[in-house]
Amino acid sequence: INRGTGMLYSIPFGNVENAADVGRAADSLTLEKIRNEGFFTCGVTVPDDFEGDITRSDNLVGMSVDYCRTLSAAMFIGDSERVHFLTFTNTDNSSVVALANGTLDVLVGGRNQQEFDFETSPSLGGLYFSTPYFYGNESASNGVSFYSMVTREDDVLFASFVNCVVMATIYAQENDIQKHKSREMPLISILGSEISW
């Protein structure tokens, strides 16, 4: 994840030792729908000239797929395969429309630039951008692009859950926590015991 940049920093999780359950999975309509259906739909933005299988990509598209699978594992107690992928290109707003109308639960891999992407049509509703998981290589004077997971603004608890997943990957990178040391990750309970390992 952007090795060497100071732009990726995990915000402390707070006092996780004495944290009480602050929510329940059922308090998030999106998460409740996803868990009842047994899968979720993740939109992956690809370059216009992308050819091939997104699940075999090893560049930014592959990273987006990995984030979808990580989110699946977080929602389905370790099962990273409960995700359906839909692809979208960078050149139109069909991915945002699909997110707004409920075709997608989450959108990843879109290049977000402040100059263009922080306004949507009122008919589409608001968007929630997670903490960025990757930054572009542009200079600051050219407007740095960043890549986030995007959810609808109407379910703050689900948006917070998605953001926690992104923050957990950054925390793991900072603390060199890999699969064999995964028990070293702090446990947080924003959604109660319904989503626990």
N, C-alpha and C positions, 0 to 999 in steps of 0.2 A: 504494500500500500504506500505509494508515493515515498519511497525511502529517501530520507534526508531532508524532507521538508518540515519546517516548523509549523505548517498550517494545520496538520492533523494532530489534534491533542484531545485526549479523552477527559471530559469534565468529570470530576470526582462524583461517584455514585451517592455520596452522603453516608450517613450512619446506617449501614446495612445490618449491623449486628442486632440492633433493637428495633428494626423497622417492622411496623405492623402492616398487615394487608391494607392497602389503601383503596383497592378496587376489586372488582371481580370480572372475570372474562365476560360474563353476561351483561356487564355494564357497557361493553363495547358492542354495538349492533353489528359492526363489520366483523369483528372477531367471532362473535356468536354465529353469524351466518357462515363464515368460513369453516368453523369447526363442525357445524351441523352438516355442511355439504361434504366435508372430508377432503377438501382441496382448496387452493386459491389460485387466482389468475394473475400472473405477473407479466406486465408489458415490458419488453426489452427494446430499447431504441438502438438501431444499427445504422451504420453509414449507408448512404445511397448505393454504393458499389459493393456492399457486403454480399458474398456468396458463400453458401455452405451451411453447416449445422451450427446453430448458436451454442449448443451444449458442448461442442468440441473446440470452440474458440479459445485461444489463450491470450487474447489481448483485452482491451476494455470491455468488449462484448462478453467475453468469458468471465470477467470480474462481475459484470452485471448478473449473469446467470448464477454465479456463486452466491451473490447477495440474495437472490430469490430463494435459492436452496437453503441458505442460512436462516432466512425468515421462516421457511417451511419447517425446518428442524426446531425452531423456537416455538412455533405454534402447535406442532404435532409431536411433541416429546421425543425429539431426535430423528424423526422421519423426514429426510430432506427431499424426498421424491413426490410429495403431495402438492405439486405445483404444475399448473398448465401454463405454457409459454405462448405469448402472442408477440409478434415482432412488428415494429413500426420504424419508419425512416425519420431522419432528422429534418426533412424538408417541409413537413406540414404539421398541423396541430391535431391530426387524427388520434394520436395517443392521448392527448389531454381530453379530447371529446370522449374517448372510450373510458377514461378514468372517471370523468364527470357523470357519465350515464350508467356507471356500474358494471360495464363490460370487464373492466380491470379493477382489481383490488389495490394493486400497487404498480407504479411505473418506475423503472430503473434505466440508467444509461443515457438519459437525455442530457444534452449539454445545456446547462443553465447559465445564462449571462444576464446580469442585472439590467443591462440596456434593453433587453427584449423580453425577458421571461417572467417578470414579476407582476404583470398585469394579465388578467384573463377577462374574457367577456363575462358580464354579470350573469348571463344565462348559464354559464358553465359552473358557477360557484367558485369558491376559493380552493386553493391548494396548500398543502403543508409540505414543506421541504425538510427532510431530515438533515442532520449534521452532514456536511459533505464527506464522502469517502474517497474522493479523488479530485485533484486540481489539475487543470490544463497547464501547458507549458508557456502560455503567453506572458508577456511582461505586464506589470500592473497598469502601465499607461494604455495598454490595448484592451483592458477589461478582462480580468482573469475569469475563465470559465470554471465551473465546478460541477461535480456529479453527485447527485443525492438520490435517495429513494423518495418518491412523491406519493402522497395519499390525498384523499379528499379532506377538506377542512372540517367537514361536518361530524367527524368522529375523533375527538381530541385524544381519547384514551388509546385508540388504535394507532393514531399518529405517534403518540408517545412511546407505545410499544415498539413500533418500527424504528423509531429513533434510538431506543435503548439497544436494539439489535446492532445498529450501525456503531454506536458507541462501544459496545462490547467487543467488536472486532478491532477497533482502534486501541482499546485498553489491552487486549490480548497481544497486539503487535508491540505496543510500548513495553510490556512486561514479559515479552518472549514466552507467552503461554501458547503452546501448541497442543495438538490433540492429546498427546500422552500426558500433558500436565493440565488438562482442562478442569480438573477438580480445584485448581487454584483460582478459578474465576469467582468473584464475589456473587452471591445469590441475592437478587432483589425481588421484591414481591409486589410489584405494582398491580398485578392482576390476581393476587391471592394464590391459594393452593390449587386452584383449578388447572393452572399451568405450572406444574413443577415436575422435576425429574426424580 
